[in-house]
Amino acid sequence: MFQKSQNITIGFLLLCSFAAFSQDISFSQFYANPLYLNPAFSGSVGVPRIALQYRNQWTGFGNAFTTYSAAFDMPARKLQGGIGGYFLNDSQADGILNTLQFNLSYAVFVRISENYRLHGALQAGYNQNSLNTDKLVFADNLDPNYGDHGTSAELATLTDANYSFADFSGGILMYSKRLFYGLAVHHLTEPNQSFYSGNEDVARLERKYTAHFGARLPIYMYGHNRKKFDISPQFIMQLQGAFQQFNYGFFATKLGLTAGAWFRQNFGFRYNAVIFMFGFMKRNWQFNYSYDFTVSGLRADSGGTHEVSFTFLLNSIAQNKFLPFFNQYEEEFGVR
């Protein structure tokens, strides 16, 4: 019981350190829910798509951060683009704080040359933060002999334990047969958020800037024209207020199997984690699992991070469609 309580306390302290600066939830499998990374991915694969994702961060702290997401997107030819939406629920510090997000996006597709296509998108959503006050312990209601005792006076000033706000984002995506890159800006209006009335200005949700780049490169061996496998280098940079994140690495695909590794650090080359991923695909679905091996000061206690994702295509991708940002099934290598 003490260990559980200790983990909740540690988790809440970690929660406070993150929430105070309004840092967004961060996934290791960025492209498992591409609409969360950049709304310009809406409808990008050309067929209806369902994406499911689960993340359990720092398992050693006892449900410190647990996140679920579900996304759907599809092309909208009459609108000359694509539409999509996602639902996300994040539980922090063993359920002390819960964040609920629901976002809808529309992307317009433009063919700017024979080789390059451009997607531009806007996203609008609803966010709700809920604080479970039953799990909070303050100094004035902590009996030194018996633990919790009575109701804290702090709760009298907590005027809104469940507050919500509108949120808006935008992004662009450009890609060719082998390369893709994009930019996204989330929280365009920098909405105010606070559990205390009259103090909204001190908890501004700062804009998040994302830049991502990747490639899908065929590897030919021994002078043959027959491709042996694909490699896909990936780079993602994010900046939100005082928080910086730089992810880089690559994965390889062959025979329907995918494996790869990434490093995550800040811009000052302070490393946070090494991410290992493997997956399996068939024609219309994909599964991926990743593990974050913590290399920062939390290494001894964090227990690492697990993340699982499933992607389902509700139709087959056209054979002549090139999507370097989507790990496609190919008959040459794919498992039937």
VOZAKE-577916 format. One record per residue (C-alpha): residue number from 1; residue in three letters; chain; z, y, x. Coordinates in Angstrom, 3 decimals, padded with zeros to 6 digits. Layout:
N
nr->NUM, rest->ALA, kette->A, zz->Z, yy->Y, xx->X
...
// end
This chain:
336
nr->1, rest->MET, kette->A, zz->000.000, yy->000.000, xx->000.000
nr->2, rest->PHE, kette->A, zz->000.887, yy->002.379, xx->002.835
nr->3, rest->GLN, kette->A, zz->-002.391, yy->001.642, xx->004.567
nr->4, rest->LYS, kette->A, zz->-004.313, yy->002.328, xx->001.356
nr->5, rest->SER, kette->A, zz->-002.437, yy->005.603, xx->000.840
nr->6, rest->GLN, kette->A, zz->-003.000, yy->006.538, xx->004.456
nr->7, rest->ASN, kette->A, zz->-006.711, yy->005.892, xx->004.146
nr->8, rest->ILE, kette->A, zz->-006.927, yy->008.002, xx->000.982
nr->9, rest->THR, kette->A, zz->-005.096, yy->010.842, xx->002.754
nr->10, rest->ILE, kette->A, zz->-007.401, yy->010.644, xx->005.759
nr->11, rest->GLY, kette->A, zz->-010.390, yy->010.486, xx->003.475
nr->12, rest->PHE, kette->A, zz->-009.278, yy->013.537, xx->001.525
nr->13, rest->LEU, kette->A, zz->-008.727, yy->015.501, xx->004.738
nr->14, rest->LEU, kette->A, zz->-012.221, yy->014.560, xx->005.809
nr->15, rest->LEU, kette->A, zz->-013.470, yy->015.490, xx->002.368
nr->16, rest->CYS, kette->A, zz->-011.873, yy->018.924, xx->002.620
nr->17, rest->SER, kette->A, zz->-013.388, yy->019.541, xx->006.045
nr->18, rest->PHE, kette->A, zz->-016.844, yy->018.777, xx->004.680
nr->19, rest->ALA, kette->A, zz->-016.512, yy->020.352, xx->001.239
nr->20, rest->ALA, kette->A, zz->-015.158, yy->023.598, xx->002.632
nr->21, rest->PHE, kette->A, zz->-018.517, yy->024.197, xx->004.283
nr->22, rest->SER, kette->A, zz->-020.596, yy->022.698, xx->001.424
nr->23, rest->GLN, kette->A, zz->-022.418, yy->020.072, xx->003.427
nr->24, rest->ASP, kette->A, zz->-024.842, yy->017.935, xx->001.415
nr->25, rest->ILE, kette->A, zz->-024.744, yy->014.156, xx->001.249
nr->26, rest->SER, kette->A, zz->-026.696, yy->012.643, xx->004.125
nr->27, rest->PHE, kette->A, zz->-028.548, yy->009.325, xx->003.948
nr->28, rest->SER, kette->A, zz->-029.624, yy->007.226, xx->006.918
nr->29, rest->GLN, kette->A, zz->-032.670, yy->005.819, xx->005.095
nr->30, rest->PHE, kette->A, zz->-034.216, yy->009.207, xx->004.397
nr->31, rest->TYR, kette->A, zz->-037.409, yy->007.850, xx->002.862
nr->32, rest->ALA, kette->A, zz->-035.678, yy->005.356, xx->000.537
nr->33, rest->ASN, kette->A, zz->-035.179, yy->008.289, xx->-001.861
nr->34, rest->PRO, kette->A, zz->-037.942, yy->010.654, xx->-000.712
nr->35, rest->LEU, kette->A, zz->-037.418, yy->013.097, xx->-003.593
nr->36, rest->TYR, kette->A, zz->-033.920, yy->013.839, xx->-002.256
nr->37, rest->LEU, kette->A, zz->-035.389, yy->014.617, xx->001.164
nr->38, rest->ASN, kette->A, zz->-038.297, yy->016.706, xx->-000.072
nr->39, rest->PRO, kette->A, zz->-039.433, yy->017.209, xx->-003.706
nr->40, rest->ALA, kette->A, zz->-043.057, yy->017.378, xx->-002.470
nr->41, rest->PHE, kette->A, zz->-043.004, yy->013.548, xx->-002.330
nr->42, rest->SER, kette->A, zz->-043.068, yy->013.449, xx->-006.161
nr->43, rest->GLY, kette->A, zz->-045.941, yy->011.198, xx->-007.246
nr->44, rest->SER, kette->A, zz->-047.117, yy->010.841, xx->-003.652
nr->45, rest->VAL, kette->A, zz->-047.808, yy->007.070, xx->-003.633
nr->46, rest->GLY, kette->A, zz->-050.236, yy->007.407, xx->-006.544
nr->47, rest->VAL, kette->A, zz->-048.443, yy->004.913, xx->-008.822
nr->48, rest->PRO, kette->A, zz->-045.131, yy->004.933, xx->-010.709
nr->49, rest->ARG, kette->A, zz->-042.228, yy->004.199, xx->-008.348
nr->50, rest->ILE, kette->A, zz->-038.544, yy->003.372, xx->-008.799
nr->51, rest->ALA, kette->A, zz->-036.150, yy->003.806, xx->-005.855
nr->52, rest->LEU, kette->A, zz->-032.531, yy->002.607, xx->-005.784
nr->53, rest->GLN, kette->A, zz->-030.078, yy->003.366, xx->-002.990
nr->54, rest->TYR, kette->A, zz->-026.429, yy->002.627, xx->-002.177
nr->55, rest->ARG, kette->A, zz->-024.417, yy->004.003, xx->000.751
nr->56, rest->ASN, kette->A, zz->-020.851, yy->003.179, xx->001.814
nr->57, rest->GLN, kette->A, zz->-019.855, yy->005.528, xx->004.628
nr->58, rest->TRP, kette->A, zz->-016.967, yy->004.873, xx->007.029
nr->59, rest->THR, kette->A, zz->-015.708, yy->001.662, xx->005.456
nr->60, rest->GLY, kette->A, zz->-012.617, yy->001.666, xx->007.689
nr->61, rest->PHE, kette->A, zz->-011.182, yy->004.620, xx->005.738
nr->62, rest->GLY, kette->A, zz->-011.155, yy->002.834, xx->002.367
nr->63, rest->ASN, kette->A, zz->-013.867, yy->004.238, xx->000.036
nr->64, rest->ALA, kette->A, zz->-014.071, yy->007.531, xx->001.900
nr->65, rest->PHE, kette->A, zz->-017.658, yy->008.231, xx->000.777
nr->66, rest->THR, kette->A, zz->-019.558, yy->006.003, xx->-001.667
nr->67, rest->THR, kette->A, zz->-022.950, yy->007.124, xx->-002.967
nr->68, rest->TYR, kette->A, zz->-025.435, yy->005.754, xx->-005.506
nr->69, rest->SER, kette->A, zz->-028.854, yy->007.135, xx->-006.335
nr->70, rest->ALA, kette->A, zz->-031.736, yy->006.181, xx->-008.608
nr->71, rest->ALA, kette->A, zz->-035.111, yy->007.919, xx->-008.551
nr->72, rest->PHE, kette->A, zz->-038.402, yy->007.717, xx->-010.433
nr->73, rest->ASP, kette->A, zz->-041.704, yy->009.443, xx->-009.749
nr->74, rest->MET, kette->A, zz->-045.320, yy->009.075, xx->-010.781
nr->75, rest->PRO, kette->A, zz->-048.651, yy->010.888, xx->-010.487
nr->76, rest->ALA, kette->A, zz->-049.605, yy->013.310, xx->-013.265
nr->77, rest->ARG, kette->A, zz->-053.359, yy->013.612, xx->-013.036
nr->78, rest->LYS, kette->A, zz->-053.680, yy->016.070, xx->-015.927
nr->79, rest->LEU, kette->A, zz->-051.318, yy->018.355, xx->-014.041
nr->80, rest->GLN, kette->A, zz->-053.171, yy->017.734, xx->-010.748
nr->81, rest->GLY, kette->A, zz->-050.002, yy->016.562, xx->-009.099
nr->82, rest->GLY, kette->A, zz->-046.917, yy->014.434, xx->-009.572
nr->83, rest->ILE, kette->A, zz->-043.587, yy->014.523, xx->-011.363
nr->84, rest->GLY, kette->A, zz->-040.273, yy->012.899, xx->-010.567
nr->85, rest->GLY, kette->A, zz->-036.541, yy->012.975, xx->-010.884
nr->86, rest->TYR, kette->A, zz->-033.422, yy->011.435, xx->-009.446
nr->87, rest->PHE, kette->A, zz->-029.823, yy->010.824, xx->-010.381
nr->88, rest->LEU, kette->A, zz->-027.125, yy->010.766, xx->-007.700
nr->89, rest->ASN, kette->A, zz->-023.392, yy->010.103, xx->-007.844
nr->90, rest->ASP, kette->A, zz->-021.141, yy->010.571, xx->-004.814
nr->91, rest->SER, kette->A, zz->-017.482, yy->009.513, xx->-004.834
nr->92, rest->GLN, kette->A, zz->-015.324, yy->010.930, xx->-002.028
nr->93, rest->ALA, kette->A, zz->-011.819, yy->010.056, xx->-000.840
nr->94, rest->ASP, kette->A, zz->-011.503, yy->007.004, xx->-003.107
nr->95, rest->GLY, kette->A, zz->-012.574, yy->008.911, xx->-006.200
nr->96, rest->ILE, kette->A, zz->-010.596, yy->012.115, xx->-005.703
nr->97, rest->LEU, kette->A, zz->-013.811, yy->014.153, xx->-005.795
nr->98, rest->ASN, kette->A, zz->-016.972, yy->013.061, xx->-007.618
nr->99, rest->THR, kette->A, zz->-020.314, yy->014.813, xx->-007.366
nr->100, rest->LEU, kette->A, zz->-023.011, yy->014.221, xx->-009.961
nr->101, rest->GLN, kette->A, zz->-026.568, yy->015.466, xx->-009.519
nr->102, rest->PHE, kette->A, zz->-029.630, yy->015.262, xx->-011.747
nr->103, rest->ASN, kette->A, zz->-032.871, yy->016.844, xx->-010.539
nr->104, rest->LEU, kette->A, zz->-036.440, yy->017.075, xx->-011.850
nr->105, rest->SER, kette->A, zz->-039.422, yy->018.040, xx->-009.714
nr->106, rest->TYR, kette->A, zz->-043.114, yy->018.811, xx->-010.025
nr->107, rest->ALA, kette->A, zz->-045.572, yy->018.711, xx->-007.133
nr->108, rest->VAL, kette->A, zz->-049.147, yy->019.971, xx->-007.053
nr->109, rest->PHE, kette->A, zz->-051.707, yy->018.162, xx->-004.856
nr->110, rest->VAL, kette->A, zz->-054.380, yy->020.034, xx->-002.904
nr->111, rest->ARG, kette->A, zz->-057.047, yy->018.510, xx->-000.668
nr->112, rest->ILE, kette->A, zz->-057.511, yy->021.115, xx->002.033
nr->113, rest->SER, kette->A, zz->-060.029, yy->019.208, xx->004.193
nr->114, rest->GLU, kette->A, zz->-061.671, yy->015.831, xx->004.562
nr->115, rest->ASN, kette->A, zz->-058.674, yy->014.560, xx->006.528
nr->116, rest->TYR, kette->A, zz->-055.668, yy->016.528, xx->005.255
nr->117, rest->ARG, kette->A, zz->-053.902, yy->016.832, xx->001.927
nr->118, rest->LEU, kette->A, zz->-051.174, yy->019.268, xx->000.942
nr->119, rest->HIS, kette->A, zz->-048.403, yy->018.844, xx->-001.646
nr->120, rest->GLY, kette->A, zz->-046.228, yy->021.727, xx->-002.790
nr->121, rest->ALA, kette->A, zz->-043.266, yy->021.245, xx->-005.130
nr->122, rest->LEU, kette->A, zz->-040.446, yy->022.921, xx->-007.011
nr->123, rest->GLN, kette->A, zz->-037.256, yy->021.208, xx->-008.137
nr->124, rest->ALA, kette->A, zz->-034.640, yy->022.190, xx->-010.705
nr->125, rest->GLY, kette->A, zz->-031.390, yy->020.398, xx->-011.350
nr->126, rest->TYR, kette->A, zz->-027.867, yy->020.216, xx->-012.662
nr->127, rest->ASN, kette->A, zz->-024.807, yy->019.569, xx->-010.468
nr->128, rest->GLN, kette->A, zz->-021.265, yy->018.772, xx->-011.542
nr->129, rest->ASN, kette->A, zz->-018.194, yy->018.400, xx->-009.321
nr->130, rest->SER, kette->A, zz->-015.132, yy->016.669, xx->-010.774
nr->131, rest->LEU, kette->A, zz->-011.674, yy->016.608, xx->-009.220
nr->132, rest->ASN, kette->A, zz->-009.303, yy->013.774, xx->-010.163
nr->133, rest->THR, kette->A, zz->-005.990, yy->015.625, xx->-010.104
nr->134, rest->ASP, kette->A, zz->-004.003, yy->012.447, xx->-010.837
nr->135, rest->LYS, kette->A, zz->-004.654, yy->011.319, xx->-007.268
nr->136, rest->LEU, kette->A, zz->-003.619, yy->014.594, xx->-005.620
nr->137, rest->VAL, kette->A, zz->-000.222, yy->014.970, xx->-003.925
nr->138, rest->PHE, kette->A, zz->001.154, yy->018.410, xx->-003.024
nr->139, rest->ALA, kette->A, zz->004.222, yy->019.357, xx->-000.989
nr->140, rest->ASP, kette->A, zz->006.139, yy->020.692, xx->-004.001
nr->141, rest->ASN, kette->A, zz->005.956, yy->017.430, xx->-005.961
nr->142, rest->LEU, kette->A, zz->006.637, yy->015.036, xx->-003.081
nr->143, rest->ASP, kette->A, zz->010.170, yy->013.698, xx->-003.160
nr->144, rest->PRO, kette->A, zz->011.282, yy->012.738, xx->000.388
nr->145, rest->ASN, kette->A, zz->013.058, yy->009.629, xx->-000.897
nr->146, rest->TYR, kette->A, zz->010.970, yy->008.418, xx->-003.828
nr->147, rest->GLY, kette->A, zz->007.499, yy->009.812, xx->-003.184
nr->148, rest->ASP, kette->A, zz->005.684, yy->011.572, xx->-006.015
nr->149, rest->HIS, kette->A, zz->008.011, yy->013.366, xx->-008.387
nr->150, rest->GLY, kette->A, zz->007.084, yy->015.811, xx->-011.135
nr->151, rest->THR, kette->A, zz->004.046, yy->018.046, xx->-011.521
nr->152, rest->SER, kette->A, zz->002.908, yy->020.405, xx->-008.825
nr->153, rest->ALA, kette->A, zz->002.764, yy->024.123, xx->-009.503
nr->154, rest->GLU, kette->A, zz->-000.589, yy->024.095, xx->-007.706
nr->155, rest->LEU, kette->A, zz->-002.201, yy->022.490, xx->-010.753
nr->156, rest->ALA, kette->A, zz->-001.374, yy->025.536, xx->-012.858
nr->157, rest->THR, kette->A, zz->-003.837, yy->027.608, xx->-010.826
nr->158, rest->LEU, kette->A, zz->-006.492, yy->024.899, xx->-010.851
nr->159, rest->THR, kette->A, zz->-008.429, yy->026.358, xx->-013.764
nr->160, rest->ASP, kette->A, zz->-011.575, yy->024.238, xx->-013.680
nr->161, rest->ALA, kette->A, zz->-011.288, yy->020.681, xx->-012.358
nr->162, rest->ASN, kette->A, zz->-014.822, yy->019.976, xx->-013.603
nr->163, rest->TYR, kette->A, zz->-017.329, yy->022.698, xx->-012.864
nr->164, rest->SER, kette->A, zz->-021.125, yy->022.617, xx->-012.963
nr->165, rest->PHE, kette->A, zz->-024.017, yy->024.784, xx->-011.867
nr->166, rest->ALA, kette->A, zz->-027.821, yy->024.928, xx->-011.836
nr->167, rest->ASP, kette->A, zz->-029.642, yy->024.315, xx->-008.581
nr->168, rest->PHE, kette->A, zz->-033.203, yy->024.948, xx->-007.374
nr->169, rest->SER, kette->A, zz->-035.181, yy->023.673, xx->-004.385
nr->170, rest->GLY, kette->A, zz->-038.728, yy->023.580, xx->-003.028
nr->171, rest->GLY, kette->A, zz->-040.827, yy->021.833, xx->-000.429
nr->172, rest->ILE, kette->A, zz->-044.256, yy->021.210, xx->001.067
nr->173, rest->LEU, kette->A, zz->-045.806, yy->018.066, xx->002.533
nr->174, rest->MET, kette->A, zz->-049.004, yy->017.752, xx->004.574
nr->175, rest->TYR, kette->A, zz->-050.486, yy->014.473, xx->005.707
nr->176, rest->SER, kette->A, zz->-053.552, yy->012.771, xx->007.125
nr->177, rest->LYS, kette->A, zz->-054.363, yy->009.128, xx->007.718
nr->178, rest->ARG, kette->A, zz->-051.944, yy->008.857, xx->010.638
nr->179, rest->LEU, kette->A, zz->-049.600, yy->011.868, xx->010.553
nr->180, rest->PHE, kette->A, zz->-047.361, yy->013.612, xx->008.053
nr->181, rest->TYR, kette->A, zz->-044.968, yy->016.538, xx->008.211
nr->182, rest->GLY, kette->A, zz->-043.108, yy->018.660, xx->005.744
nr->183, rest->LEU, kette->A, zz->-040.563, yy->021.380, xx->005.080
nr->184, rest->ALA, kette->A, zz->-037.976, yy->021.631, xx->002.323
nr->185, rest->VAL, kette->A, zz->-035.409, yy->024.243, xx->001.314
nr->186, rest->HIS, kette->A, zz->-032.582, yy->023.166, xx->-000.986
nr->187, rest->HIS, kette->A, zz->-030.158, yy->025.410, xx->-002.930
nr->188, rest->LEU, kette->A, zz->-032.524, yy->028.364, xx->-002.986
nr->189, rest->THR, kette->A, zz->-030.135, yy->030.541, xx->-004.996
nr->190, rest->GLU, kette->A, zz->-027.069, yy->029.448, xx->-002.990
nr->191, rest->PRO, kette->A, zz->-024.959, yy->028.842, xx->-006.122
nr->192, rest->ASN, kette->A, zz->-021.254, yy->029.608, xx->-006.064
nr->193, rest->GLN, kette->A, zz->-018.819, yy->026.751, xx->-006.560
nr->194, rest->SER, kette->A, zz->-015.048, yy->026.690, xx->-006.832
nr->195, rest->PHE, kette->A, zz->-012.310, yy->024.911, xx->-008.762
nr->196, rest->TYR, kette->A, zz->-010.508, yy->028.265, xx->-009.131
nr->197, rest->SER, kette->A, zz->-011.743, yy->031.003, xx->-011.457
nr->198, rest->GLY, kette->A, zz->-012.441, yy->034.262, xx->-009.669
nr->199, rest->ASN, kette->A, zz->-012.844, yy->032.588, xx->-006.260
nr->200, rest->GLU, kette->A, zz->-016.407, yy->031.348, xx->-006.593
nr->201, rest->ASP, kette->A, zz->-017.662, yy->033.588, xx->-003.794
nr->202, rest->VAL, kette->A, zz->-015.605, yy->031.780, xx->-001.156
nr->203, rest->ALA, kette->A, zz->-017.355, yy->028.464, xx->-001.820
nr->204, rest->ARG, kette->A, zz->-021.025, yy->029.295, xx->-001.703
nr->205, rest->LEU, kette->A, zz->-023.345, yy->026.281, xx->-001.491
nr->206, rest->GLU, kette->A, zz->-025.418, yy->027.270, xx->001.506
nr->207, rest->ARG, kette->A, zz->-029.142, yy->026.633, xx->001.758
nr->208, rest->LYS, kette->A, zz->-030.223, yy->023.469, xx->003.484
nr->209, rest->TYR, kette->A, zz->-033.374, yy->023.589, xx->005.606
nr->210, rest->THR, kette->A, zz->-035.194, yy->020.349, xx->006.390
nr->211, rest->ALA, kette->A, zz->-038.149, yy->019.725, xx->008.704
nr->212, rest->HIS, kette->A, zz->-039.560, yy->016.231, xx->009.048
nr->213, rest->PHE, kette->A, zz->-042.406, yy->014.658, xx->010.979
nr->214, rest->GLY, kette->A, zz->-043.693, yy->011.130, xx->011.248
nr->215, rest->ALA, kette->A, zz->-046.680, yy->008.992, xx->012.056
nr->216, rest->ARG, kette->A, zz->-048.065, yy->005.563, xx->011.330
nr->217, rest->LEU, kette->A, zz->-049.818, yy->004.210, xx->014.398
nr->218, rest->PRO, kette->A, zz->-051.667, yy->000.888, xx->014.630
nr->219, rest->ILE, kette->A, zz->-051.132, yy->-001.119, xx->017.792
nr->220, rest->TYR, kette->A, zz->-054.036, yy->-003.133, xx->019.196
nr->221, rest->MET, kette->A, zz->-053.442, yy->-005.590, xx->022.009
nr->222, rest->TYR, kette->A, zz->-055.564, yy->-007.182, xx->024.702
nr->223, rest->GLY, kette->A, zz->-058.650, yy->-005.174, xx->023.834
nr->224, rest->HIS, kette->A, zz->-059.089, yy->-006.739, xx->020.403
nr->225, rest->ASN, kette->A, zz->-060.121, yy->-004.737, xx->017.353
nr->226, rest->ARG, kette->A, zz->-057.678, yy->-006.656, xx->015.171
nr->227, rest->LYS, kette->A, zz->-054.460, yy->-004.725, xx->014.642
nr->228, rest->LYS, kette->A, zz->-051.267, yy->-006.511, xx->015.722
nr->229, rest->PHE, kette->A, zz->-048.624, yy->-004.314, xx->014.089
nr->230, rest->ASP, kette->A, zz->-047.710, yy->-000.741, xx->013.110
nr->231, rest->ILE, kette->A, zz->-045.153, yy->001.548, xx->014.665
nr->232, rest->SER, kette->A, zz->-043.849, yy->004.657, xx->012.940
nr->233, rest->PRO, kette->A, zz->-042.000, yy->007.317, xx->014.965
nr->234, rest->GLN, kette->A, zz->-039.821, yy->009.610, xx->012.842
nr->235, rest->PHE, kette->A, zz->-038.139, yy->012.981, xx->013.447
nr->236, rest->ILE, kette->A, zz->-035.949, yy->014.791, xx->010.924
nr->237, rest->MET, kette->A, zz->-034.035, yy->018.033, xx->011.514
nr->238, rest->GLN, kette->A, zz->-031.629, yy->019.610, xx->009.035
nr->239, rest->LEU, kette->A, zz->-029.628, yy->022.812, xx->009.102
nr->240, rest->GLN, kette->A, zz->-027.049, yy->023.855, xx->006.508
nr->241, rest->GLY, kette->A, zz->-024.673, yy->026.638, xx->007.417
nr->242, rest->ALA, kette->A, zz->-022.687, yy->025.548, xx->010.465
nr->243, rest->PHE, kette->A, zz->-023.901, yy->021.949, xx->010.199
nr->244, rest->GLN, kette->A, zz->-026.835, yy->020.664, xx->012.223
nr->245, rest->GLN, kette->A, zz->-028.427, yy->017.244, xx->012.233
nr->246, rest->PHE, kette->A, zz->-031.272, yy->015.775, xx->014.274
nr->247, rest->ASN, kette->A, zz->-032.498, yy->012.219, xx->013.633
nr->248, rest->TYR, kette->A, zz->-035.157, yy->010.537, xx->015.741
nr->249, rest->GLY, kette->A, zz->-036.363, yy->007.009, xx->016.301
nr->250, rest->PHE, kette->A, zz->-039.008, yy->004.599, xx->015.079
nr->251, rest->PHE, kette->A, zz->-039.572, yy->001.372, xx->013.199
nr->252, rest->ALA, kette->A, zz->-042.204, yy->-001.348, xx->013.535
nr->253, rest->THR, kette->A, zz->-043.827, yy->-003.416, xx->010.787
nr->254, rest->LYS, kette->A, zz->-045.488, yy->-006.836, xx->010.950
nr->255, rest->LEU, kette->A, zz->-045.783, yy->-009.850, xx->008.646
nr->256, rest->GLY, kette->A, zz->-043.991, yy->-008.021, xx->005.869
nr->257, rest->LEU, kette->A, zz->-040.954, yy->-007.410, xx->008.087
nr->258, rest->THR, kette->A, zz->-039.671, yy->-004.029, xx->009.245
nr->259, rest->ALA, kette->A, zz->-037.134, yy->-003.207, xx->011.956
nr->260, rest->GLY, kette->A, zz->-036.161, yy->000.005, xx->013.704
nr->261, rest->ALA, kette->A, zz->-033.486, yy->002.202, xx->015.239
nr->262, rest->TRP, kette->A, zz->-032.604, yy->005.909, xx->015.174
nr->263, rest->PHE, kette->A, zz->-030.191, yy->008.283, xx->016.865
nr->264, rest->ARG, kette->A, zz->-028.313, yy->010.941, xx->014.893
nr->265, rest->GLN, kette->A, zz->-026.887, yy->013.988, xx->016.698
nr->266, rest->ASN, kette->A, zz->-026.467, yy->017.733, xx->016.342
nr->267, rest->PHE, kette->A, zz->-028.614, yy->020.300, xx->018.126
nr->268, rest->GLY, kette->A, zz->-026.099, yy->020.426, xx->020.979
nr->269, rest->PHE, kette->A, zz->-026.728, yy->016.741, xx->021.840
nr->270, rest->ARG, kette->A, zz->-023.416, yy->015.531, xx->020.492
nr->271, rest->TYR, kette->A, zz->-024.207, yy->012.065, xx->019.224
nr->272, rest->ASN, kette->A, zz->-022.839, yy->010.908, xx->015.872
nr->273, rest->ALA, kette->A, zz->-024.341, yy->007.447, xx->015.303
nr->274, rest->VAL, kette->A, zz->-026.974, yy->004.892, xx->016.230
nr->275, rest->ILE, kette->A, zz->-028.718, yy->003.590, xx->013.118
nr->276, rest->PHE, kette->A, zz->-030.177, yy->000.083, xx->012.941
nr->277, rest->MET, kette->A, zz->-032.457, yy->-000.927, xx->010.079
nr->278, rest->PHE, kette->A, zz->-034.371, yy->-003.991, xx->008.982
nr->279, rest->GLY, kette->A, zz->-036.329, yy->-004.732, xx->005.822
nr->280, rest->PHE, kette->A, zz->-038.735, yy->-006.978, xx->003.982
nr->281, rest->MET, kette->A, zz->-041.625, yy->-006.208, xx->001.672
nr->282, rest->LYS, kette->A, zz->-044.008, yy->-007.803, xx->-000.763
nr->283, rest->ARG, kette->A, zz->-046.894, yy->-006.160, xx->-002.531
nr->284, rest->ASN, kette->A, zz->-044.924, yy->-004.200, xx->-005.117
nr->285, rest->TRP, kette->A, zz->-041.371, yy->-004.055, xx->-003.794
nr->286, rest->GLN, kette->A, zz->-039.413, yy->-003.380, xx->-000.622
nr->287, rest->PHE, kette->A, zz->-035.857, yy->-003.997, xx->000.528
nr->288, rest->ASN, kette->A, zz->-034.128, yy->-002.266, xx->003.442
nr->289, rest->TYR, kette->A, zz->-030.663, yy->-002.492, xx->004.968
nr->290, rest->SER, kette->A, zz->-029.259, yy->-000.148, xx->007.610
nr->291, rest->TYR, kette->A, zz->-026.034, yy->000.063, xx->009.564
nr->292, rest->ASP, kette->A, zz->-024.710, yy->003.211, xx->011.216
nr->293, rest->PHE, kette->A, zz->-022.825, yy->002.401, xx->014.409
nr->294, rest->THR, kette->A, zz->-020.541, yy->005.381, xx->014.963
nr->295, rest->VAL, kette->A, zz->-020.491, yy->006.705, xx->018.534
nr->296, rest->SER, kette->A, zz->-018.469, yy->009.896, xx->017.945
nr->297, rest->GLY, kette->A, zz->-014.685, yy->010.249, xx->018.139
nr->298, rest->LEU, kette->A, zz->-014.364, yy->008.339, xx->014.831
nr->299, rest->ARG, kette->A, zz->-015.794, yy->005.184, xx->016.403
nr->300, rest->ALA, kette->A, zz->-012.531, yy->003.222, xx->016.608
nr->301, rest->ASP, kette->A, zz->-011.444, yy->003.812, xx->012.987
nr->302, rest->SER, kette->A, zz->-014.551, yy->004.475, xx->010.885
nr->303, rest->GLY, kette->A, zz->-015.778, yy->000.892, xx->010.481
nr->304, rest->GLY, kette->A, zz->-019.394, yy->002.043, xx->010.436
nr->305, rest->THR, kette->A, zz->-021.650, yy->002.758, xx->007.461
nr->306, rest->HIS, kette->A, zz->-023.713, yy->000.398, xx->005.300
nr->307, rest->GLU, kette->A, zz->-026.762, yy->001.423, xx->003.304
nr->308, rest->VAL, kette->A, zz->-029.032, yy->-000.656, xx->001.047
nr->309, rest->SER, kette->A, zz->-032.217, yy->000.374, xx->-000.745
nr->310, rest->PHE, kette->A, zz->-034.807, yy->-001.168, xx->-003.069
nr->311, rest->THR, kette->A, zz->-038.205, yy->000.310, xx->-003.920
nr->312, rest->PHE, kette->A, zz->-040.349, yy->-000.977, xx->-006.791
nr->313, rest->LEU, kette->A, zz->-043.969, yy->-000.011, xx->-007.458
nr->314, rest->LEU, kette->A, zz->-045.038, yy->-000.450, xx->-011.083
nr->315, rest->ASN, kette->A, zz->-048.696, yy->-000.800, xx->-010.082
nr->316, rest->SER, kette->A, zz->-050.685, yy->-001.578, xx->-006.938
nr->317, rest->ILE, kette->A, zz->-051.595, yy->001.194, xx->-004.526
nr->318, rest->ALA, kette->A, zz->-055.339, yy->001.814, xx->-004.262
nr->319, rest->GLN, kette->A, zz->-056.788, yy->000.103, xx->-001.200
nr->320, rest->ASN, kette->A, zz->-058.423, yy->003.294, xx->000.076
nr->321, rest->LYS, kette->A, zz->-055.236, yy->005.372, xx->-000.185
nr->322, rest->PHE, kette->A, zz->-053.692, yy->006.247, xx->003.173
nr->323, rest->LEU, kette->A, zz->-049.983, yy->007.000, xx->003.107
nr->324, rest->PRO, kette->A, zz->-048.474, yy->007.250, xx->006.592
nr->325, rest->PHE, kette->A, zz->-045.083, yy->008.183, xx->005.084
nr->326, rest->PHE, kette->A, zz->-044.855, yy->005.025, xx->002.947
nr->327, rest->ASN, kette->A, zz->-044.437, yy->001.611, xx->004.549
nr->328, rest->GLN, kette->A, zz->-047.234, yy->-000.233, xx->002.809
nr->329, rest->TYR, kette->A, zz->-047.816, yy->-003.917, xx->002.252
nr->330, rest->GLU, kette->A, zz->-051.033, yy->-005.109, xx->003.877
nr->331, rest->GLU, kette->A, zz->-052.667, yy->-008.494, xx->003.306
nr->332, rest->GLU, kette->A, zz->-053.440, yy->-008.764, xx->007.003
nr->333, rest->PHE, kette->A, zz->-049.729, yy->-008.991, xx->007.795
nr->334, rest->GLY, kette->A, zz->-047.854, yy->-008.945, xx->004.493
nr->335, rest->VAL, kette->A, zz->-046.082, yy->-011.962, xx->003.045
nr->336, rest->ARG, kette->A, zz->-047.612, yy->-013.172, xx->-000.220
// end
